[in-house]
Amino acid sequence: MENVAVANAEIEKSAKSLTTLIYVLYAASFLVGITAIVAIIMNYIKKGDVAGTFLESHFRWQIRTFWFGLLWSVVGGLLMVVVVGWAVIAANFVWLIYRIVKGLLRLNENKPMYA
């Protein structure tokens, strides 16, 4: 029974490291945009591995961050023609940083993300 607990702890530790790596990839995408694509692919591939753990909420948070960030980037890009796009892009940038930092802080505290 003790071996099972140790194995589960190792699996959770590995999954937590993976979740941290995905947050780092999203953060790195501000400099190298392709890392966000790698991160979202990893989210979808490994989503089943974290099902039923507190990490599942982090994966949901990361996936939503990606898709809504992409949406607002496209909207901002289209609206640049009428200048307001710059404000949308700036707000999206701040929002993305908030989501990444908030997620990393809660992950470090072993707490799930909410909504």
C-alpha positions as CSV (number, residue, x, y, z in Angstrom):
1,M,0.0,0.0,0.0
2,E,2.9,2.3,0.8
3,N,4.4,1.7,-2.6
4,V,1.2,2.9,-4.3
5,A,1.2,6.1,-2.3
6,V,4.8,6.7,-3.3
7,A,4.1,6.0,-6.9
8,N,1.1,8.4,-6.9
9,A,3.2,11.1,-5.3
10,E,5.8,10.6,-8.0
11,I,3.2,10.8,-10.7
12,E,1.7,14.0,-9.2
13,K,5.2,15.5,-8.9
14,S,5.9,14.8,-12.5
15,A,2.5,16.2,-13.6
16,K,3.1,19.3,-11.6
17,S,6.5,19.8,-13.2
18,L,4.8,19.4,-16.6
19,T,2.2,22.0,-15.6
20,T,5.0,24.4,-14.6
21,L,6.7,23.8,-17.9
22,I,3.5,24.6,-19.8
23,Y,3.2,27.9,-17.9
24,V,6.8,28.8,-18.7
25,L,6.2,28.0,-22.4
26,Y,3.2,30.4,-22.4
27,A,5.3,33.1,-20.8
28,A,8.1,32.5,-23.3
29,S,5.7,33.0,-26.1
30,F,5.9,36.7,-25.5
31,L,9.5,36.4,-26.9
32,V,9.1,33.3,-29.1
33,G,5.5,33.0,-30.2
34,I,5.7,29.3,-31.3
35,T,6.1,28.1,-27.7
36,A,2.4,28.9,-27.1
37,I,1.5,26.4,-29.8
38,V,3.8,23.8,-28.2
39,A,2.1,24.5,-24.8
40,I,-1.5,24.1,-26.1
41,I,-0.6,20.9,-27.8
42,M,0.9,19.6,-24.6
43,N,-2.2,20.7,-22.7
44,Y,-4.4,18.6,-25.0
45,I,-2.2,15.6,-25.1
46,K,-1.6,15.4,-21.4
47,K,-5.1,16.5,-20.2
48,G,-6.2,13.0,-19.5
49,D,-3.2,12.3,-17.3
50,V,-4.2,15.0,-14.8
51,A,-7.9,14.2,-14.8
52,G,-9.3,14.1,-11.2
53,T,-6.4,16.0,-9.7
54,F,-6.0,19.7,-8.7
55,L,-3.9,20.0,-11.8
56,E,-6.9,19.4,-14.1
57,S,-8.1,22.9,-13.1
58,H,-4.7,24.4,-14.1
59,F,-4.9,22.7,-17.5
60,R,-8.4,24.1,-18.0
61,W,-7.0,27.6,-17.0
62,Q,-4.1,27.3,-19.4
63,I,-6.3,26.1,-22.3
64,R,-8.8,29.0,-21.7
65,T,-5.9,31.4,-21.5
66,F,-4.6,30.3,-24.8
67,W,-7.9,30.5,-26.7
68,F,-9.2,33.7,-25.2
69,G,-5.7,35.3,-25.6
70,L,-5.7,34.3,-29.3
71,L,-9.2,35.6,-29.8
72,W,-8.4,39.0,-28.3
73,S,-5.2,39.2,-30.3
74,V,-7.1,38.6,-33.5
75,V,-9.8,41.1,-32.5
76,G,-7.1,43.7,-31.5
77,G,-5.2,43.1,-34.8
78,L,-8.4,43.7,-36.8
79,L,-9.2,46.8,-34.8
80,M,-5.8,48.4,-35.3
81,V,-7.2,50.0,-38.4
82,V,-9.3,52.2,-36.1
83,V,-6.6,52.7,-33.5
84,V,-8.6,51.1,-30.7
85,G,-6.9,47.8,-31.5
86,W,-3.8,49.0,-29.7
87,A,-5.8,49.3,-26.5
88,V,-7.2,45.8,-27.0
89,I,-3.8,44.4,-27.6
90,A,-2.4,46.1,-24.6
91,A,-5.2,44.9,-22.4
92,N,-4.8,41.4,-23.7
93,F,-1.1,41.5,-22.9
94,V,-1.7,42.5,-19.3
95,W,-4.5,39.9,-19.0
96,L,-2.2,37.1,-20.3
97,I,0.5,38.1,-17.9
98,Y,-2.0,38.1,-15.0
99,R,-3.3,34.6,-16.0
100,I,0.2,33.1,-16.2
101,V,1.4,34.6,-12.9
102,K,-1.8,33.8,-11.1
103,G,-1.6,30.2,-12.3
104,L,2.0,29.8,-11.4
105,L,1.4,31.2,-7.9
106,R,-1.5,28.9,-7.2
107,L,0.4,25.9,-8.7
108,N,3.3,26.7,-6.4
109,E,0.9,26.6,-3.4
110,N,-0.6,23.3,-4.6
111,K,-4.0,25.0,-5.0
112,P,-6.4,24.4,-7.9
113,M,-7.5,27.2,-10.2
114,Y,-11.0,28.5,-9.9
115,A,-13.4,29.0,-12.9
